[in-house]
Amino acid sequence: MTTSLRPSLDPRKTPWKRGDVCTLGFKRHCFVLNHTSSYLEVRWMGGGGVERLTGLDIENLLRVGHADDLDPTGKRTNLESCEAIEALSGVEEAVQRRVETIKDESERQELDRLVRRIFATDRCRWDEKHQGQLYLQLVSPRSASLIFRICDYIHVRFCKKHER
């Protein structure tokens, strides 16, 4: 009979890894993002942000899951969940920066239409195929190529799904 030995949750026995899941008194939970001998950088779940912990703060953390363990859904690892949260946070920050640059109501309406296109459940084939470019156009309009913006403009004018 063989038994699989799981690595210890004790960081003194098994080093920290990006994606490890920790708790602080079972009241706050976080993912490890980075670590050195002097600090541990964590992302608090629930929108708590990123924090660099040192000394006693690290000692008070309890690791409850390793990066390569499956998350509670059983569909991905804790590291994959951490990376997904980071990606979504990046998108959220980019959208917030973009919203802060809106100059007038016309531009706001155009962005609203673009958001509806991106998240529509019944997207046209063009929007489905170019969803990544549409996201780019949403958060950083000048990053989308001029050719794509022209093609998209023409598409919107002639596609029946985008009639105003």
C-alpha positions in Angstrom: 0.0 0.0 0.0 1.4 3.4 -1.0 0.5 6.7 0.5 1.1 10.0 -1.1 2.9 12.4 1.2 1.6 15.9 0.9 4.2 18.6 1.5 4.0 20.2 4.9 1.9 23.4 5.3 4.6 24.7 7.7 6.7 27.2 5.7 9.8 26.3 7.8 9.6 22.8 6.3 8.2 23.6 2.8 9.2 27.0 1.3 6.6 29.5 0.2 5.4 29.4 -3.4 3.6 31.9 -5.5 -0.1 30.9 -5.3 0.0 29.4 -1.8 -3.2 30.2 0.1 -3.0 31.6 3.6 -5.2 32.8 6.3 -4.9 35.4 9.1 -6.9 34.1 12.0 -9.4 32.6 9.6 -10.8 36.1 9.1 -8.7 37.2 6.1 -7.4 35.0 3.3 -4.7 35.7 0.8 -2.6 34.3 -2.0 1.2 34.5 -1.9 2.5 36.6 -4.8 6.2 36.9 -4.0 8.6 36.1 -1.2 12.1 36.7 0.0 13.9 36.0 3.2 12.7 39.4 4.5 9.2 39.7 3.3 6.1 38.0 1.9 3.9 39.8 -0.6 0.3 38.7 -0.6 -3.0 39.6 -2.4 -5.9 39.7 0.1 -9.0 38.1 -1.2 -12.2 40.1 -1.4 -10.6 43.2 -2.8 -8.2 43.7 0.1 -5.4 44.7 -2.2 -1.7 43.7 -2.2 0.4 44.0 0.9 4.1 43.3 1.8 4.3 41.5 5.1 7.4 41.3 7.3 8.4 39.7 10.6 5.6 39.0 13.1 2.9 39.5 10.4 4.4 36.6 8.4 4.5 34.5 11.6 0.8 35.1 12.2 -0.1 33.7 8.7 -1.2 30.1 8.4 -0.8 28.4 5.1 -3.9 26.4 4.3 -3.2 25.3 0.8 -0.3 24.9 -1.6 -0.1 26.6 -5.0 -0.5 23.3 -6.9 -3.5 22.1 -4.8 -6.9 22.3 -6.5 -9.1 25.3 -5.5 -12.5 24.6 -3.9 -14.1 24.2 -7.3 -11.7 21.4 -8.2 -11.3 22.8 -11.7 -8.0 24.7 -11.3 -5.0 25.0 -9.0 -4.7 27.7 -6.4 -1.9 29.3 -8.6 -4.3 29.4 -11.6 -7.0 31.0 -9.4 -4.4 33.6 -8.2 -3.4 34.4 -11.7 -7.0 34.7 -12.9 -7.7 37.2 -10.0 -4.6 39.2 -11.0 -5.6 39.3 -14.6 -9.1 40.5 -13.7 -7.7 43.1 -11.3 -5.5 44.4 -14.2 -8.5 44.7 -16.5 -10.5 46.5 -13.7 -7.6 49.0 -13.2 -7.3 49.6 -17.0 -11.0 50.2 -17.3 -11.0 52.6 -14.4 -8.1 54.5 -15.9 -10.0 54.6 -19.2 -13.2 55.9 -17.5 -11.3 58.7 -15.9 -10.3 59.9 -19.4 -13.8 60.2 -20.9 -14.2 63.7 -22.2 -17.9 64.0 -23.0 -21.3 62.3 -23.0 -20.9 61.2 -26.7 -17.7 59.3 -25.8 -19.4 57.8 -22.7 -22.2 56.5 -24.9 -19.8 55.0 -27.4 -17.9 53.2 -24.6 -21.3 51.9 -23.2 -22.1 50.5 -26.7 -18.7 48.8 -26.8 -19.1 47.2 -23.4 -22.6 45.9 -24.4 -21.0 44.4 -27.5 -18.2 42.8 -25.6 -20.5 41.2 -23.0 -23.5 40.4 -25.2 -24.7 36.8 -25.1 -25.8 36.9 -28.7 -22.7 38.5 -30.3 -22.3 38.6 -34.1 -19.5 36.6 -35.6 -17.3 39.6 -36.0 -17.5 40.5 -32.4 -17.0 36.9 -31.4 -13.9 36.6 -33.5 -12.4 40.0 -32.5 -13.3 40.0 -28.8 -9.7 40.6 -27.7 -9.3 43.5 -30.0 -12.6 45.0 -28.7 -11.3 44.7 -25.1 -8.2 46.5 -26.2 -10.2 49.2 -27.9 -12.2 49.6 -24.7 -9.3 50.1 -22.3 -6.8 51.7 -24.6 -8.3 52.9 -27.9 -5.0 54.0 -29.4 -3.5 50.5 -28.8 -5.9 48.9 -31.3 -4.5 49.2 -34.8 -5.9 51.9 -37.1 -6.8 49.2 -39.6 -8.9 47.3 -37.0 -10.6 50.5 -35.8 -11.6 51.4 -39.4 -12.8 47.8 -40.1 -14.8 47.8 -36.9 -16.3 51.2 -37.7 -17.5 49.8 -41.1 -18.7 46.6 -39.5 -20.8 48.4 -36.9 -22.4 50.6 -39.6 -23.5 47.6 -41.6 -24.1 44.8 -39.1 -27.8 44.4 -38.3 -27.0 43.4 -34.7 -25.6 46.9 -34.2 -28.5 49.0 -35.5 -29.1 52.0 -33.3 
